[in-house]
Amino acid sequence: MPVDFNSHIYFVNNNRPFLQNLVNSAYIVNQPLKDTFIKSVQNDAVKVEKKPFGKIEKTNQTAELYTITNKNGASVSLSSFGAAITSIKVPDKNGKLTDVTQGYNSVTPYEKSPVGHAGGTIGPCANKINKGTFKLGEKEYKLDCNKDNGQTHSHGGKEGLDVKNWDAQVLKDGVKFTYTKKDMEGGYPANVKMAVTYKLDNNNNLTVNYEAETDDDTILNLTNHSYFNLDGAENAQENSVMEHSVQLPNSSKYTPVNELAIPTGEIKSVENTDFDFRTPKKLSEMNKNGYDQNYVIDNYDGKTLIEAARVKSDKSGIVLNVLTDLPGFQFYTANNLGKSEQPLGKDGKRYEKHSAFCVEPQFFPDAINTFDEKPVLKKGEKYNRTIIYSFKTEK
């Protein structure tokens, strides 16, 4: 199915009470406000604050940091550089606000040492493209190969969307970032107007909506690359998420890959494999080498918001549910963190291997070359996709 569906949102609730709350949540109309001050919104007490986030050396622009805070004190902070999530603070089972996402205290590490794409908006095409080549019609395009010793293109390449400074508009309940990619920028065809809107409601649901229009046929596959540790991002030591419990309730299949993590084109059952998280399992009980795997979402139709993942920390009691209308997601356990070139994180610590996990809803890796569901956006069509990160606590 093409990426430009007429978006009527449906929910698969799997009898989970939080999803009913999500459906009933009242969203405030996107009326723009001046973005130079703190604004409290009537009785809902959602406010948005803006402040400088540091100088971008390459462009001499000032990056801005926007923080959305709801009536519970939960908040999300967003950088204009990369339209990135830098912090998500939610209450733990004792009511203590806990920052559950890895990140940095200024724009400089995001620009100069973008290890892991932390929190960024990934694109124009997330994940890998084999040999950096793809065809649209009869024309072949060649992208820079920034991964696997020059054998693959990954996450939009060296000049992906997570290293661009986006324009921002403050809304009553969130922030809308916009960026226009020029024709052949990064090797991708067409001028593409993109928008990423973040909204935080009073039920601690963070909704991320991606929209785009193009003046010619192109490929587009947008996602978010936040690194989560539900015990708190200060737990930066190796293996610090291995006691998290993971459930991927609507993924009975996965896409096997070759030695470069490029899908073979097969779609296999997770039955009797280390990829089977249809029931909750602690990461420590499964593959000790961690995960970097694309999962297929069952019953995908391009418009229904389906629960992709449910991750819980017994220690903090924080539960993260991830919903999306995209066909798959990459489940990643930060296998490549811990490199010497990494900057220190928000708490003055380097983020180590298996200190976080990512759930990245997206089209399948190399889908443009390998699978029927291709991330092609045609002229005259509209891209409209959604990810929801929903937080609650359980004792």
C-alpha positions as CSV (number, residue, x, y, z in Angstrom):
1,M,0.0,0.0,0.0
2,P,1.3,3.5,-0.8
3,V,2.5,5.8,1.9
4,D,-0.3,8.4,1.2
5,F,-3.4,7.0,2.8
6,N,-6.4,9.0,3.9
7,S,-5.6,9.0,7.6
8,H,-8.5,7.8,9.7
9,I,-7.0,6.5,12.9
10,Y,-8.1,3.2,14.3
11,F,-6.7,1.4,17.4
12,V,-6.0,-2.2,18.2
13,N,-6.4,-2.3,21.9
14,N,-5.7,-6.0,22.8
15,N,-7.8,-5.4,26.0
16,R,-5.2,-3.0,27.4
17,P,-6.8,-0.3,29.6
18,F,-4.2,2.3,28.7
19,L,-5.2,2.2,25.0
20,Q,-8.8,3.0,25.9
21,N,-7.5,6.0,27.8
22,L,-5.5,6.9,24.7
23,V,-8.5,6.8,22.5
24,N,-10.4,9.0,24.9
25,S,-7.7,11.6,25.3
26,A,-8.7,15.1,24.3
27,Y,-6.3,16.7,21.8
28,I,-6.1,20.4,21.7
29,V,-6.5,22.1,18.3
30,N,-3.2,23.0,16.7
31,Q,-3.5,26.7,17.0
32,P,0.0,28.3,16.7
33,L,1.3,30.5,19.5
34,K,4.2,32.9,19.7
35,D,7.2,30.8,20.4
36,T,9.2,33.2,22.6
37,F,7.6,32.6,26.0
38,I,6.2,29.9,28.3
39,K,2.5,29.4,27.6
40,S,0.0,27.6,30.0
41,V,-3.1,26.4,28.2
42,Q,-6.3,26.9,30.2
43,N,-7.3,24.0,32.5
44,D,-5.2,21.4,30.8
45,A,-2.0,23.0,32.0
46,V,0.1,22.0,29.0
47,K,2.9,24.4,28.5
48,V,5.7,24.9,26.0
49,E,9.0,26.5,26.8
50,K,11.7,27.6,24.4
51,K,15.4,28.3,25.1
52,P,18.7,28.3,23.2
53,F,20.4,24.9,22.9
54,G,23.8,26.2,21.6
55,K,25.5,27.3,18.4
56,I,25.6,25.0,15.3
57,E,29.2,25.4,14.1
58,K,28.6,24.4,10.5
59,T,25.8,26.9,9.8
60,N,26.4,29.4,12.6
61,Q,22.7,29.1,13.5
62,T,21.4,28.8,17.0
63,A,19.7,25.5,17.8
64,E,16.5,25.9,20.0
65,L,15.3,23.5,22.7
66,Y,11.5,23.2,23.2
67,T,10.1,21.6,26.3
68,I,6.5,20.4,26.5
69,T,5.2,19.9,30.1
70,N,1.8,18.4,31.0
71,K,-0.2,18.8,34.2
72,N,1.5,15.8,35.7
73,G,4.9,17.3,35.4
74,A,5.8,14.9,32.7
75,S,7.8,16.5,29.9
76,V,9.5,16.0,26.6
77,S,12.4,18.2,25.3
78,L,13.0,18.6,21.6
79,S,15.9,20.1,19.7
80,S,15.4,22.0,16.4
81,F,18.7,20.3,15.3
82,G,17.5,17.0,14.0
83,A,13.9,17.6,15.2
84,A,15.2,15.3,18.0
85,I,14.0,14.1,21.3
86,T,16.6,15.0,23.9
87,S,14.7,14.1,27.1
88,I,11.5,12.4,28.2
89,K,10.7,12.7,31.9
90,V,7.8,10.6,33.3
91,P,6.9,9.5,36.9
92,D,8.1,6.2,38.2
93,K,6.1,3.9,40.5
94,N,6.9,6.1,43.4
95,G,6.0,9.3,41.6
96,K,9.6,10.4,41.0
97,L,10.2,12.0,37.6
98,T,12.7,10.0,35.7
99,D,14.4,10.9,32.4
100,V,14.1,7.7,30.3
101,T,15.9,8.8,27.2
102,Q,19.6,9.1,26.5
103,G,20.9,12.4,25.1
104,Y,23.1,15.5,25.6
105,N,23.0,18.9,27.2
106,S,23.7,21.0,24.2
107,V,23.6,20.8,20.4
108,T,27.4,20.4,20.1
109,P,27.6,16.6,20.7
110,Y,24.7,16.0,18.3
111,E,26.6,18.0,15.6
112,K,30.2,16.9,16.2
113,S,29.8,13.3,17.5
114,P,26.5,12.0,16.1
115,V,27.1,8.4,17.4
116,G,23.9,6.4,17.3
117,H,21.6,9.2,16.0
118,A,20.3,9.7,19.5
119,G,16.7,10.8,19.5
120,G,16.8,12.2,16.0
121,T,14.3,12.3,13.2
122,I,15.8,9.7,10.8
123,G,15.5,10.0,7.0
124,P,14.9,10.6,4.2
125,C,15.1,6.8,4.3
126,A,15.6,5.1,7.6
127,N,17.6,1.9,8.0
128,K,19.8,0.4,5.3
129,I,19.8,0.4,1.5
130,N,22.0,-2.2,-0.1
131,K,24.9,-0.7,-2.0
132,G,23.1,2.7,-1.7
133,T,21.3,2.2,-4.9
134,F,17.6,2.1,-5.8
135,K,15.4,2.6,-8.9
136,L,12.3,4.7,-9.4
137,G,10.8,3.8,-12.7
138,E,13.7,3.3,-15.1
139,K,16.1,5.7,-13.4
140,E,18.7,4.5,-10.9
141,Y,19.9,6.6,-8.0
142,K,23.1,6.3,-6.0
143,L,23.4,7.4,-2.4
144,D,26.5,7.7,-0.3
145,C,27.4,4.5,1.4
146,N,28.2,5.5,5.0
147,K,28.0,2.1,6.6
148,D,29.7,-1.4,6.5
149,N,32.9,-0.1,4.9
150,G,31.1,1.6,2.1
151,Q,28.7,-1.2,1.2
152,T,25.5,0.2,2.5
153,H,23.6,3.5,2.9
154,S,22.1,3.9,6.4
155,H,19.7,6.3,8.1
156,G,19.8,9.0,5.4
157,G,23.6,9.0,5.1
158,K,26.2,11.5,6.4
159,E,23.8,14.4,5.8
160,G,20.6,12.9,7.0
161,L,17.7,14.7,8.6
162,D,19.0,14.3,12.1
163,V,21.9,16.7,11.3
164,K,19.7,19.4,9.8
165,N,18.3,22.4,11.7
166,W,14.5,22.4,11.4
167,D,12.2,25.3,11.6
168,A,9.7,25.2,14.5
169,Q,6.2,26.3,15.3
170,V,4.9,26.1,18.8
171,L,1.4,24.6,19.2
172,K,-0.9,24.6,22.2
173,D,0.0,21.1,23.0
174,G,3.3,20.5,21.2
175,V,5.8,21.6,18.6
176,K,5.7,21.2,14.8
177,F,9.1,21.1,13.0
178,T,9.4,21.6,9.3
179,Y,12.2,21.1,6.8
180,T,12.3,21.2,3.0
181,K,14.7,18.8,1.4
182,K,16.0,20.1,-2.0
183,D,16.1,18.0,-5.1
184,M,19.1,15.6,-5.0
185,E,20.1,16.7,-1.5
186,G,21.9,13.7,-0.1
187,G,21.3,12.0,-3.4
188,Y,17.5,11.7,-3.0
189,P,15.3,13.0,-5.8
190,A,12.7,15.7,-5.5
191,N,11.9,18.7,-3.4
192,V,10.1,17.3,-0.3
193,K,8.4,19.4,2.3
194,M,8.4,17.5,5.6
195,A,6.8,18.1,9.0
196,V,7.3,16.3,12.3
197,T,4.8,17.2,15.0
198,Y,5.2,16.2,18.7
199,K,2.3,16.3,21.1
200,L,2.2,15.4,24.8
201,D,-1.1,14.9,26.4
202,N,-2.1,14.6,30.1
203,N,-2.2,10.8,30.0
204,N,1.6,10.8,29.3
205,N,1.2,9.9,25.6
206,L,3.7,11.4,23.3
207,T,2.4,11.4,19.7
208,V,4.8,11.8,16.8
209,N,3.2,12.5,13.4
210,Y,5.2,12.6,10.1
211,E,3.8,14.5,7.1
212,A,5.3,15.2,3.7
213,E,4.6,16.3,0.1
214,T,6.8,16.0,-2.9
215,D,7.1,17.7,-6.3
216,D,8.3,14.4,-7.9
217,D,8.4,10.7,-7.1
218,T,10.9,9.9,-4.3
219,I,11.4,7.5,-1.4
220,L,10.6,8.5,2.1
221,N,10.8,6.4,5.3
222,L,10.8,8.5,8.5
223,T,11.3,7.3,12.1
224,N,12.6,8.4,15.5
225,H,15.8,6.9,17.0
226,S,15.3,7.5,20.8
227,Y,17.4,5.4,23.1
228,F,15.3,4.3,26.2
229,N,16.3,3.1,29.6
230,L,13.2,2.9,31.8
231,D,15.4,2.9,35.0
232,G,16.7,6.4,34.0
233,A,19.2,7.5,31.4
234,E,21.8,8.0,34.2
235,N,22.1,4.2,34.2
236,A,24.7,4.3,31.4
237,Q,26.7,1.2,32.3
238,E,26.9,-1.8,30.1
239,N,23.9,-4.2,30.1
240,S,21.8,-1.8,32.2
241,V,18.6,-2.6,30.3
242,M,19.1,-6.4,30.2
243,E,16.6,-6.8,33.1
244,H,13.9,-5.0,31.2
245,S,10.9,-7.1,30.2
246,V,10.0,-6.9,26.5
247,Q,6.8,-7.9,24.8
248,L,6.3,-7.6,21.0
249,P,2.7,-8.7,21.0
250,N,1.9,-8.3,17.3
251,S,5.0,-9.6,15.7
252,S,4.8,-13.3,14.8
253,K,7.3,-12.8,11.9
254,Y,10.7,-11.2,11.3
255,T,12.9,-10.5,8.3
256,P,16.1,-12.6,8.2
257,V,19.2,-10.7,7.1
258,N,22.7,-11.4,5.6
259,E,26.0,-10.5,7.1
260,L,25.5,-6.8,6.4
261,A,22.1,-6.8,8.1
262,I,20.4,-6.5,4.7
263,P,17.1,-8.5,4.5
264,T,17.3,-11.6,2.3
265,G,13.6,-11.0,1.2
266,E,12.3,-13.8,3.4
267,I,9.7,-13.3,6.1
268,K,9.9,-16.0,8.7
269,S,8.0,-17.0,11.9
270,V,9.6,-16.1,15.2
271,E,8.4,-19.5,16.6
272,N,11.2,-21.4,18.3
273,T,13.7,-18.6,17.8
274,D,15.4,-15.9,20.0
275,F,13.2,-13.4,18.2
276,D,10.0,-14.6,19.8
277,F,8.7,-11.9,22.2
278,R,5.0,-12.5,21.7
279,T,4.9,-13.0,25.5
280,P,7.0,-10.9,27.9
281,K,10.6,-12.0,28.4
282,K,13.5,-10.4,30.0
283,L,16.4,-9.5,27.7
284,S,18.8,-11.3,30.0
285,E,16.9,-14.6,29.3
286,M,17.3,-14.2,25.5
287,N,20.1,-13.5,23.1
288,K,23.0,-12.2,25.2
289,N,24.5,-10.5,22.2
290,G,21.5,-8.2,22.0
291,Y,19.2,-7.3,19.1
292,D,19.3,-5.3,15.9
293,Q,16.3,-6.8,14.1
294,N,13.4,-5.7,11.9
295,Y,10.1,-7.1,13.0
296,V,6.9,-7.4,10.9
297,I,3.7,-6.0,12.4
298,D,0.8,-8.4,12.2
299,N,-2.4,-7.2,10.5
300,Y,-0.7,-4.0,9.2
301,D,-3.0,-2.0,6.9
302,G,-1.3,1.4,6.9
303,K,-4.0,3.2,8.9
304,T,-4.6,1.2,12.1
305,L,-2.4,2.1,15.1
306,I,-1.2,-1.3,16.3
307,E,0.8,-2.0,19.4
308,A,4.4,-2.8,18.4
309,A,6.1,-3.1,21.7
310,R,5.5,-3.1,25.5
311,V,8.6,-2.7,27.6
312,K,8.7,-2.6,31.4
313,S,11.2,-2.1,34.2
314,D,10.3,-3.9,37.4
315,K,12.8,-1.5,39.2
316,S,11.1,1.7,38.2
317,G,7.7,0.4,37.4
318,I,7.7,2.4,34.2
319,V,6.0,0.8,31.2
320,L,6.5,2.0,27.6
321,N,4.0,1.1,25.0
322,V,4.8,1.9,21.3
323,L,2.0,2.1,18.7
324,T,2.3,2.8,15.0
325,D,0.7,2.5,11.6
326,L,3.9,1.6,9.9
327,P,4.6,-2.0,8.7
328,G,7.5,-2.9,10.9
329,F,10.0,-1.7,13.4
330,Q,13.7,-2.1,14.2
331,F,14.2,-3.4,17.8
332,Y,17.8,-2.5,18.8
333,T,19.6,-2.9,22.1
334,A,22.4,-0.3,21.6
335,N,24.9,-3.0,20.6
336,N,27.2,-0.4,19.1
337,L,27.4,2.1,21.9
338,G,30.4,2.4,24.2
339,K,32.8,3.7,21.5
340,S,35.7,5.9,22.6
341,E,34.7,8.7,20.3
342,Q,31.3,9.1,22.0
343,P,30.7,12.3,24.0
344,L,29.6,12.1,27.6
345,G,25.9,12.0,28.1
346,K,23.6,14.2,30.2
347,D,24.9,12.8,33.5
348,G,28.5,13.0,32.6
349,K,28.7,9.4,31.7
350,R,29.4,7.7,28.4
351,Y,26.5,5.5,27.2
352,E,27.8,1.9,27.1
353,K,26.7,-1.2,25.1
354,H,23.3,-2.5,26.0
355,S,22.6,0.6,28.2
356,A,19.4,1.3,26.2
357,F,16.9,0.0,23.7
358,C,15.3,1.5,20.6
359,V,11.9,0.7,19.0
360,E,12.0,2.4,15.5
361,P,8.8,2.0,13.5
362,Q,9.5,2.2,9.8
363,F,9.3,0.5,6.4
364,F,11.4,-2.6,6.3
365,P,15.2,-2.2,5.7
366,D,16.0,-2.0,1.9
367,A,12.3,-2.2,1.2
368,I,12.7,-0.2,-2.0
369,N,14.8,-3.1,-3.4
370,T,13.5,-6.1,-1.6
371,F,9.9,-6.0,-0.5
372,D,6.5,-5.3,-2.0
373,E,5.6,-2.6,0.5
374,K,7.9,0.1,-0.8
375,P,8.4,3.6,0.8
376,V,7.7,5.4,-2.4
377,L,6.0,8.8,-2.2
378,K,4.6,10.0,-5.5
379,K,4.0,13.5,-6.7
380,G,0.5,14.6,-5.6
381,E,0.4,12.1,-2.8
382,K,0.7,12.9,1.0
383,Y,2.8,11.1,3.5
384,N,1.1,10.7,6.9
385,R,2.4,8.3,9.5
386,T,2.3,8.1,13.3
387,I,4.2,6.8,16.2
388,I,2.9,6.9,19.8
389,Y,5.1,6.5,22.9
390,S,2.8,5.9,25.8
391,F,4.0,5.8,29.4
392,K,2.4,4.5,32.6
393,T,3.5,2.7,35.8
394,E,2.8,-0.7,37.3
395,K,3.8,-1.7,40.8
